[in-house]
Amino acid sequence: MPTLDYRQRLLEDLTDSEYAAGYLTAALEEGEEVFFLAVRDVVDACGGIGHLAQSMSVNGENLHHMLSERGNPDFSSLITILRELGVEIQFRAKPRDTRAA
């Protein structure tokens, strides 16, 4: 029986925007570094940086740098990238600690 490797299966799953949104939410809860790795995974699943740059009408080199490990996209750029990937950021209230003080 043929099997898919983990990365291939992940990229296939990430083409679904609902799955990608959940993946990015879970990654953000782990921290900034994990979140940006997850964003790069979703970009790869959606055709890669070249495809994303073309659909956003931006320079591919700049986008590649922005999403690199050393990159630091500003908030508006991140929002634009996420929208192009079919996801958006949402906020929710953090559950309060109900333990007695």
C-alpha positions as CSV (number, residue, x, y, z in Angstrom):
1,M,0.0,0.0,0.0
2,P,1.6,3.4,-1.0
3,T,2.0,6.0,1.7
4,L,2.4,9.7,1.6
5,D,5.2,11.4,3.5
6,Y,4.2,13.8,6.2
7,R,5.3,17.0,4.4
8,Q,3.4,16.0,1.3
9,R,0.2,15.3,3.3
10,L,0.6,18.5,5.3
11,L,0.8,20.6,2.1
12,E,-2.2,18.9,0.7
13,D,-4.2,19.6,3.9
14,L,-3.0,23.2,4.0
15,T,-4.7,23.9,0.6
16,D,-8.0,23.9,2.5
17,S,-8.4,27.4,4.1
18,E,-10.2,26.0,7.2
19,Y,-7.4,23.6,7.9
20,A,-4.8,26.3,7.2
21,A,-6.6,28.7,9.7
22,G,-6.5,26.1,12.4
23,Y,-2.9,25.2,11.7
24,L,-1.9,28.9,11.9
25,T,-3.9,29.4,15.1
26,A,-2.2,26.5,16.8
27,A,1.2,27.7,15.6
28,L,0.7,31.2,16.9
29,E,-0.1,29.7,20.3
30,E,3.3,28.1,20.2
31,G,5.1,31.4,19.6
32,E,6.3,33.8,16.9
33,E,9.0,31.6,15.4
34,V,6.6,28.6,15.0
35,F,3.9,30.9,13.6
36,F,6.2,32.1,10.8
37,L,7.3,28.6,10.0
38,A,3.6,27.7,9.7
39,V,3.0,30.7,7.4
40,R,5.8,29.5,5.1
41,D,4.2,26.0,5.1
42,V,0.9,27.5,4.0
43,V,2.6,29.6,1.3
44,D,4.3,26.5,0.0
45,A,1.0,24.6,0.0
46,C,-0.6,27.5,-2.0
47,G,2.0,27.4,-4.8
48,G,5.1,28.9,-3.2
49,I,6.5,32.4,-2.8
50,G,6.7,33.0,-6.6
51,H,3.0,32.3,-7.1
52,L,2.1,34.4,-4.0
53,A,4.3,37.3,-5.1
54,Q,2.7,37.2,-8.6
55,S,-0.9,37.1,-7.2
56,M,-0.1,40.0,-4.8
57,S,1.8,42.0,-7.5
58,V,4.8,42.3,-5.3
59,N,8.5,41.7,-5.8
60,G,9.3,38.0,-5.1
61,E,12.7,38.7,-3.6
62,N,11.1,41.1,-1.1
63,L,8.4,38.6,-0.2
64,H,11.0,35.8,0.2
65,H,13.0,38.0,2.5
66,M,9.9,39.0,4.5
67,L,9.0,35.3,5.1
68,S,12.6,34.1,5.7
69,E,13.9,33.2,9.2
70,R,15.5,36.6,9.4
71,G,12.5,38.5,7.9
72,N,10.3,40.6,10.0
73,P,7.1,41.6,8.1
74,D,5.2,44.5,9.3
75,F,1.6,43.9,10.5
76,S,-0.1,45.3,7.3
77,S,2.1,43.1,5.1
78,L,1.3,40.0,7.2
79,I,-2.4,40.8,7.0
80,T,-2.1,41.1,3.2
81,I,-0.2,37.8,2.9
82,L,-2.7,36.0,5.1
83,R,-5.7,37.4,3.2
84,E,-4.1,36.2,-0.1
85,L,-3.7,32.8,1.5
86,G,-7.5,32.8,2.3
87,V,-7.2,33.3,6.1
88,E,-7.6,36.1,8.5
89,I,-6.6,36.9,12.1
90,Q,-9.3,36.8,14.7
91,F,-9.1,37.6,18.4
92,R,-10.8,36.0,21.3
93,A,-10.8,36.6,25.0
94,K,-8.3,34.6,27.0
95,P,-10.0,32.4,29.5
96,R,-9.7,33.7,33.0
97,D,-7.8,31.7,35.6
98,T,-10.6,30.5,37.9
99,R,-8.3,29.1,40.6
100,A,-8.6,30.7,44.1
101,A,-5.9,33.3,44.8
